Amino acid sequence: MMCKSKICYFVSIILVAVFFTVSAGKPVMAQEMAKDGSSTKNVLIIYDRRNYFGFKADEVTAIVNLLYHFNVNTEEIMASSYKAGMMQKYDCTVYIGISDEKLKNDLLKDITDYKKPFLFVGKGIQYLLRYNPMEGVEFKGNNLKPVKVKYKDREFILKTERFFQEIILKNDAGQVFSTVSDEQSLYPYIVRLSNLWYVSCLDTQGVLFYILADVLHDFFEEYHDTSSPKIYVRIEDVHAERSIENLYKIADYLQQENVPYMVALIPSFYDFKTKNIFDLKDNKRFADCIKYMQDSGGSIVLHGYTHQIHKDMPGEGFEFWDGEKDQPLPVDMKKWVDERINAAIDECTEVGIGPIAFEAPHYAASSEAYKNLKRYFSTIIGHLQTSDRGYTTTPYPYTLHYSSLYNNLIPENLGYVDPDDLLYKEHIFEELEKVAIVRDYTAGFYFHSYLDPKLLEPIIVEIKKRGIDFLDLKQENNWVKGANYIISSQSGNIQIEQVKTLKEPLLIRIFRRIFIVLLILVTTICLRLLYIFLDRRRKAKEYLFKE
Amino acid sequence: MLKTVDYIFMYSLFSIWILLLFNAWLAFAGHSFFKEIEERKIDIIKGINNYPMVSILVPAHNEEKVIERSILAILKMDYPKDKRQLIVINDNSKDETGIILEEIKSKYPNENIQIITTDARTGGKGKANALNIGLQYATGEYVVVYDADNTPEVMSLRYLVYEIVNSKEYGAVIGKFRTRNKDANILTRFINIETLSFQWMMQGGRWKKFGICLLPGTNFIIRKDLLEKLGGWDTKAIAEDTELSIRVYGNGFKIAFMPRAVSWEQEPETFKVWFKQRTRWVKGNIYVVNKYLFPLPKCSGPILIDLLYMFLESFLFFFAVIFSDAVFILGLFGIAKISLPGNFLVIWMLAYILFILEISINLTMEKGEYNLSNFFLIVIMYLTYCQCWIIVCISGIYSYFKDAIFKREHTWYKTERF
């Protein structure tokens, strides 16, 4: 019996070890743990290349993240590495064609045989149609340059530089979701041909991207609550060098309008000349102002630790991306993120400020930085930097959840209030028009902390007029898990919990103790000396009278 | 993350506080010693059975302004005339010092006065050299030294003799000096407060706790046989008194403090003279530290500790004060920022209060010195007079090392009289 249990124990250890060894060699499914296993769709992404020739943007990453609005796990593979039968085990498959290269027969055969939803985006459709001709579907060329796109009875002028694949549909061969026109003819932009969904142009910026986002609900047959899309305003680059009076003015205005808002807080400032860090503890007025904002409708979003790397002013530099060399920071990113984020969280919490989300300075972070930030924040705000080849970011039209880069992403997609642009309000609402084609959109824009809140007024009035709800971040469940503090928000309440005593360096701990002992000792000595002094004075007087 | 400025500050803070606490301890000890002296019954008339022969050495180099008053005060001292020998070394004086001395000698024919005059060839090489010349003529069992600006009190010599003849372990006994011209200006008032505090804390306190005193250069008595055994004064030493003290201890003797033996001396009345004098002291201390501590300590016991203290004071403490001031000033302009925890304003205030209390207590031990004006002087002294010591130390260290690098002879600056 004893022997048997020992064998079982040994075998189970071997099995666990084998499991980990095998999984280490395979691409890991993003955030498997976070997904609801029963309804999660496993999606295979096949791509011919990741970027357009001459461009740094990683189109594949941009598309993949668009899928994370849905309950999916994704796995990516290059078309040249694809092996026959691979896609069969996935619930859905996506092909992304950028280079127009010929698809392998193995792949074409599998697409033809595939019965589950298949999304074909961009170039290469002619090879499929040649391999598997479909009735009523004809490929005409790959240099279509339409000027308008139409979706759900709404039309938008196209500004994209990309060419479209010209597809002709005859006799209602497919279900067209969106069309483009060159003012003479209509062409399908997104069409469903049985289980094949075809998108005739790959563009990950703007309205085409948003139309695809909306269609994905039908593709995945996953429908969310569309009754109350949200919009938010974020006060940008709030740091100690800003006018505190203006921050109060902004806070008072938004509170008076009963508009919840986000505050992108940069808690510290690194003075490169003196190599000193000036933080919230050093500036009580500023800390009080942030607390005031927090208490009057503001949700604090950590906007980096110093928003600097090189000799920049806070709010101007990058922090999780090397903006000068346009490459990922050449640092131990885990250590970098740990040090800076913990310092920022400690700084805030020690003065009673509870940040509940994160926004990367200039939205810029390498994938390695995102993965490390994910350990700290439930929620990321802003664009997503979708490439490590160069600084390119992607605005999304809706919230994204549980990819390998983040837990939740609340997108920012309307731009900002530009005081030099007379039509800033119109431009923001133009963007909103595009975003709003997505059924469960979330929209956001930012407002620089040094601007007069009067500039904000017309936008707030218009949003209210349109009856769009404002997103109140602290009403949602968010968390920030620092090494020393855990911050959470729920139903408008922010909880700050100290998980362990701040681990100060040994030298500081010793210093602190010696300092306290010194204070007590010196006070005692001073009191004793005072007693001697008074005694001497008394005796001197007595002596004087005796004389 | 601690930065360089934090480490510098930590070093400054601890160095300064080690010294401040040590001084506070010495202040308690000085007070305790004062109470002992106050309660001690000394019969200087009956307490000396056989008056020993005493040779009083007075080195005088261009001292025409002060020499007459000093010599007359020495002659007025209550001590058997046949038991004292006054040797004035008129050391290469270019002024009227020699004439004044001859006049006094002729006026007091019954006094045992010997005037030894040197010229540029035989003398003029500093106080130590002058004292060594005087020592050759000394016939007494004991040698007493007074600077040419000193006016000892009438019973002063008796106290010194009483103390040394009644204890075989004492190689020398020092008295207390007071500032004769303390009311001349604010500088002499500061010096008055400084000298009184120094004597009660550094001499009285150290004597009480470690049995250590340093010869002050004036108003002390020393056994002549010991002095001869030691080979007299070190002519290369600028602070010849401190240097001699170490050798006295090295021979197993102690130097005792007898504050009832009072001598009044003239202190510098201008900043320039004060600065030169104090720079010489700093250089002298560096010489002593270098001679006896490096490369290996050449002494042991309490005197080694005392030398280490001198070293710490002259270098570690000094640099600590400079760094601390620098950090404070840079902090004011927002250039440097300390990341260390603690309320440094409170600790600075405590240091200030400690300083005021220590000095005030010393003043209450001196009749007529504890008054409102002196109290205010103490309050401003910390920020003014004490800070001037930084410049003195820089100058002393710079000058010493400059002399060492260029192998120049240390020059002995005689303090200008007023």
Interface residues (C-beta under 8 A of the other chain):
Chain A: D271 K273 T274 K275 N276 I277 F278 D282 E339 E504 P505 L507 I508 F511 R512 I514 F515 L518 L519 L521 V522 T523 I525 C526 R528 L529 L530 I532 F533 R536 R537 A540
Chain B: M1 L2 K3 V5 M10 F14 W17 L21 A24 A27 F28 H31 L330 G334 I335 A336 K337 S339 L340 P341 G342 V346 I347 L350 A351 I353 L354 L357 E358 S360 I361 T364 M365 Y370
